[in-house]
Amino acid sequence: MRRLVSRSAPTLVALAAAAIVLVIAAWFDTTVMRDVQQQALTGDPSPEAMMTVLEALLVAGSVLLLGVLAWRSASVVVGIVYGIVGSFFMAQLWIWWNLAREGSDVLPEAVALALRNLFFWATGGSPLNDIATIGAGMLIAGLAALARWWRVRAVAAGSAEVMDPTADPMLP
């Protein structure tokens, strides 16, 4: 049981961190940046410029954090979840424009409405499009986690042969 917990801990941390990062980035876009943009309309653009710098740091730090967590987890679950969720958020504008915009008959209206609401909740009109950038980073991190998982399995399979006493070339 202890081994199962120790192997699943990095996976759970990576998945929880991804959810937290996406929620914080969406909140920052839809609340903080919208308020700062409204204040900039009064004539002083310096708070908006400063918050845009902080927003860029938030995005870069988030992508690096998720990349490190995905790599360290070496988990197929993290790789698949990061790949799917990252692809969705990366392509969210394309999905909205081609599949879910009002008047589009591609998806049922209930699904299209849910996608539209998610798009407006996540993006909030941010000039940097944080969620899409973090989604792209998640996709890349997910691919890296899958590559590391595959590599760890390949190395473990190769070393298992060495530990087999019948693998000695001196034995008949």
C-alpha positions in Angstrom: 0.0 0.0 0.0 2.8 2.4 0.8 4.4 1.9 -2.6 1.0 2.7 -4.3 0.7 5.9 -2.3 4.2 7.0 -3.0 3.8 6.4 -6.8 0.4 8.1 -7.0 1.4 11.2 -5.0 3.2 13.0 -7.8 0.3 12.2 -10.1 -2.2 13.7 -7.7 0.0 16.8 -7.1 0.4 17.4 -10.9 -3.4 17.0 -11.5 -4.4 19.2 -8.5 -1.8 21.9 -9.5 -3.1 22.0 -13.0 -6.7 22.6 -11.8 -5.5 25.3 -9.3 -3.4 27.0 -12.0 -6.2 27.1 -14.5 -8.7 28.5 -11.9 -6.2 31.2 -10.8 -5.4 32.2 -14.4 -9.1 32.4 -15.2 -9.8 34.5 -12.1 -6.9 36.8 -12.9 -8.1 37.3 -16.4 -11.8 37.8 -15.7 -11.5 39.7 -12.4 -8.2 41.5 -11.9 -7.4 42.4 -15.5 -10.9 43.5 -16.3 -10.9 45.8 -13.3 -7.5 47.2 -14.2 -8.6 47.7 -17.8 -11.7 49.6 -16.5 -9.5 51.9 -14.4 -7.2 52.5 -17.3 -10.1 54.0 -19.2 -10.0 56.9 -16.7 -6.7 58.0 -18.2 -3.8 56.4 -16.3 -2.5 53.3 -18.3 0.4 52.5 -15.9 -1.6 50.1 -13.6 -2.7 48.1 -16.7 0.9 48.0 -17.9 2.1 46.8 -14.6 -0.6 44.1 -14.3 0.2 42.9 -17.9 3.8 42.4 -16.7 2.5 40.4 -13.7 0.2 38.5 -15.9 3.1 37.5 -18.2 5.0 36.3 -15.1 1.9 34.3 -13.9 1.6 32.5 -17.3 5.3 31.8 -17.6 5.6 30.5 -14.0 2.5 28.4 -14.4 3.7 26.7 -17.6 7.1 26.0 -16.0 5.5 24.7 -12.8 3.2 22.4 -14.7 6.0 21.2 -16.9 8.2 20.3 -13.9 5.3 18.5 -12.2 4.4 16.6 -15.3 8.0 15.5 -15.9 8.6 14.5 -12.3 5.3 12.5 -12.2 6.3 10.3 -15.3 2.7 9.3 -15.3 0.6 8.1 -18.2 -2.5 9.6 -16.4 -0.9 13.0 -16.1 0.3 12.8 -19.7 -3.2 12.0 -21.0 -5.1 14.5 -18.8 -2.6 17.3 -19.5 -2.8 16.5 -23.2 -6.6 16.5 -23.4 -7.2 19.4 -21.1 -4.3 21.4 -22.6 -5.5 20.8 -26.1 -9.0 21.9 -25.2 -8.0 25.2 -23.6 -5.4 25.8 -26.3 -8.0 25.4 -29.0 -10.9 27.0 -27.1 -11.2 30.1 -29.4 -11.2 27.9 -32.5 -13.8 25.6 -30.8 -16.0 28.6 -29.9 -15.7 30.2 -33.4 -16.2 27.0 -35.5 -18.4 24.8 -33.3 -20.1 26.7 -30.5 -20.8 30.3 -31.6 -24.4 31.4 -31.6 -26.2 30.4 -34.7 -23.8 27.5 -35.5 -25.7 24.3 -36.1 -22.7 22.0 -35.5 -23.3 21.1 -31.9 -26.6 20.8 -30.0 -27.5 24.1 -28.4 -27.0 22.9 -24.8 -23.5 21.8 -25.5 -22.7 24.9 -27.5 -24.0 27.1 -24.7 -21.9 25.2 -22.1 -18.8 25.7 -24.3 -19.6 29.4 -24.8 -20.0 29.9 -21.1 -16.7 28.1 -20.4 -15.0 30.2 -23.0 -16.2 33.5 -21.5 -15.5 32.3 -18.0 -11.9 31.3 -18.8 -10.8 34.1 -21.1 -12.4 37.2 -19.9 -11.0 39.2 -22.7 -7.4 39.1 -21.6 -4.9 40.7 -24.0 -2.4 37.8 -23.4 -4.9 34.9 -23.7 -3.5 33.3 -20.6 -5.6 30.1 -20.6 -4.7 29.3 -24.2 -1.0 29.7 -23.5 -1.2 27.6 -20.3 -3.2 25.0 -22.3 -0.4 24.9 -24.9 2.1 24.4 -22.1 0.0 21.7 -20.6 -0.1 19.9 -24.0 3.7 20.0 -24.3 4.1 19.0 -20.7 1.7 16.1 -21.2 3.7 14.8 -24.2 6.9 15.1 -22.1 5.3 13.1 -19.3 4.2 10.4 -21.7 7.7 10.3 -23.2 9.3 10.0 -19.7 6.8 7.4 -18.7 7.6 5.3 -21.8 11.3 5.8 -21.2 11.1 4.7 -17.6 9.2 1.6 -18.6 11.7 0.8 -21.3 14.7 1.2 -18.9 12.9 -0.9 -16.3 12.2 -3.6 -18.8 15.8 -3.6 -19.9 17.2 -3.8 -16.4 14.8 -6.6 -15.4 16.7 -8.8 -17.8 20.0 -8.1 -16.0 18.5 -9.1 -12.7 17.3 -12.4 -14.1 19.8 -15.1 -13.0 19.2 -17.1 -16.2 20.2 -14.0 -18.3 23.9 -14.7 -17.5 25.6 -15.5 -20.9 27.9 -17.9 -19.1 25.0 -20.3 -18.2 24.0 -22.9 -20.8 
